[in-house]
Each structure stands twice: as C-alpha cells, then as structure tokens.
Amino acid sequence: MDIQPNTVESLLAKQDIQEALVRYARGVDRADGELLKSCYHSDAIEEHGNTYTGLAHAYVDGAIERMAKLKHPMAHYLCNVHIDLDLKAGLAYVETYVLTFARFDNKAGEPNDTLTGGRIVDRFECRDGAWKIAHRKIAFDWNRDAPANETWCLDMFKPDAPGMNMGQRGTGDLSYQRF
C-alpha cells in the first residue's frame, strides 16, 4: 500500500465517507429508511452475510419492515475506520470495525441480548461529487448471546421516571428533536 500525503481534497473525501458511515449507523438504529438509502448509490449492492445479497435499496426496504416488528431498539457502534482512497479514480476501499448490540426475543418469548463484533467492508465511489457506497460486504468476527439482565446501573436510572429519555426507533427519538 502506498501512503499518500493528505491534501484538502483527500481530507474532504474521507470526511464525506465517514459521514456516510455514521448516517448508516444512525439510520439502522432509528429505522430511518430514507437516511439509510442516502448512504448508497441507487445501483449499490449489499451482501449481508447469509441473509441477503442484492440491491442495497431493496435490502433497506426489507430491513425497515423487519425492524418495525422488533420490540427492542438496537445500537451500532463504529470503531476503527481505514480508508484506502484513490481520488483520481473516484474510489475508496473502506474497512470499518463495528459492534452491534441488539435485543431479540427467543423462541420462548424471553428477551436475549446479542453483541456482535465484525467489519463492514465497502467500496465507495464518488459520483456527481457525492461519496456513497457502491458495494458492501460484512465480515462477522465474533458474537455473544445472553439472557437480558437489565437493571439500569443497579437501579440508579428509572426508565419510567419523568425526564428519562429512552431510545426508540423513528422520528420520536431524542436525536430528531431540536432544542
């Protein structure tokens, strides 16, 4: 790999790519289909493990439908991001470490927590001045599942108390409010 010195153009491209990654994580966690689609070119491909391979916008539509049925919120945390940028070609190969926390009910209807570590590997392309995902694949590295055991910091926080903002899907979430 040839390390190139940063230029204003390369820093702006990397910032645009980082912002697309953050929009994706927020879009998934808030079940915001429009926000998710804004991260992909219209002809982008999504390969999401063994669950989906095809057009990314169709993946988003199906994911939003599935997330609407979930009782519990989820959270995606982006960690290390490596961007291999080729400005002349308008390409970037991006590896993003991700931690995903989700709560799903098991077959008996009991809540279980799952924590998954993996990497999102993307090919970004700059088209009409916009850096977006053209092809995405997921690498799953590890997973930990356990029965839910939520005590909110040993009962320091009370989820039902006035003034407590609990995360939720959609535009009712605190992050959509402007105060």
N, C-alpha and C positions, 0 to 999 in steps of 0.2 A: 504494500500500500504506500502510495506516495503522499506524504503530508504536505498540503498546500498552505501557504500563509493566508490568514484571514484577510478579506477585503470587506468593504462596506456591503457589496453585493452578496458575498457569501454569508455574512452575518445576518443580513435581512432574510435570505433564503432559509437559513437554519431557524431563525425566529418564526417564520411562517410555518415551517414544518412542525416545530414544537407546539405552536398554537393549534394546528390541526389535530395533533395527538391529544392535547388537553380537551379540545372540543369533543373529540370522540369519547374520552372517558366520562366527561360530564353528560354527553348525550345518552350514553348507555345507562348511567346511574339514574338519570332523570326520565328515562324512556321517552326521549325527545327525538322523534324520527327525522324532523327537518334538520336539526342540529347534526345528527349522525350523517345524513346524506350530504351535508355541506363539506364533509371531510374527504369525500370520494369524487373522482371523476364519474360522469354518468355511465361510462362503459367499464368501470373498475371491476375486478374480480376479487372475491372473498373466498378464502379457503379456511374454514373454521373447524379444525380438527376433523373428526369423522361425522360431524353433524351437518355440514353444508359446504358445497362448492358450487359457485355460480356468480351471477351478477350481484355486486355489493348492495345496490339499492333494493333488490328483491330480498336479500338477506336482512336488511334493516326492517323492511315491512314485516317479515315473519318474526323477527326478534321482538319488535314492538308489540305485536299481537301476543306473543308468549309472555312477555314481561307484564302486560296488563293483567294477566291471570295470577301473577305471583302475589302473595300476601305481604312478603317482606322486602324491604329495599336491599340493594347491593351496593358495593363500592369497589371501584377500580383505582388502584394507586400506581402511577407511573414512577419508575425509578430511573436507573441509568438509561441514557439515550445516546446511541452512537450514530452519527450521520456521516455517511460517505458521499460527498457531494461532487457532482460533475456539472458545474454551471454551464459550460459550453454545450453540453448535450441536453441540459434541462432535466437531469436525472439525479435522484438521490436514493441510495440504499440505506435503510434505517432499521436499526435493531433497538427495540425498547423493552426493557425488563418491566414486568407488570405483576402486581399482586392483586388478586381478586378475592374479595370476601362476599359471600352470598349465604343466604339462609333459605333452605328449601324444606318442605315437609316431606318426611319419608313415607313409605307405603302405609304405615300405621297412622299417618296424620300428625306425627310429632315433629317439631322443628329441629332441624340439624344445621349446624354451621359448617361451611366448607371454605377453606383457604387454599388458593391455588397460586403457585408461582410459575411463571412462564415468560415467554418472549414473543412480542409481536414483531414480525419481520415484514417490512413494507418496501415496495418500490414506489417512490413518489415521482411524479412528473410535473413539470411546470408547463401549463398550457394557458395561453392568453393571460400570462402574468400571475397565475394562481397555482401554488404548490398544493397538490392533492394526491391522495392515494390512488395509484393505478392498479396495484396488485398487493394483496395482503395474505400472509400465511401466519399461522400460530404454532409456536413450539411450546408444548406443555412439559415443564420440568419436574414438578412435584405437586402433591396435593395432600391436605389434611382435613378429614371429616370428623366431626364430633357432635354429640347431642348439644343443643343450645343450652347455655347456662348463663343467663343474663341477670346480673344483679345491679347494673348501673353503678359501678365503682363502690361496691359493698353498700348500696342503698344511699349513697351521697346524693345522687340525682333521682328525681321522681318524674318519670315520663308523663304522668297525667297532671302535674302541677302547672298552675298558670305561669306563663313566661317561659316554659320549656318548649324549644323549637325542635321537633322531631323530624328527621329527614323523611322525604316522601318523593314518589315519582311525580312527574308532571310539573306544571307551572305553579302549583300551590306550594312548592318547596321554597324555603327561605332564600335560596340563591337567585330566584327570579324576582324577588322584591327589591325595590329601590327605595332606600330610606335615608 
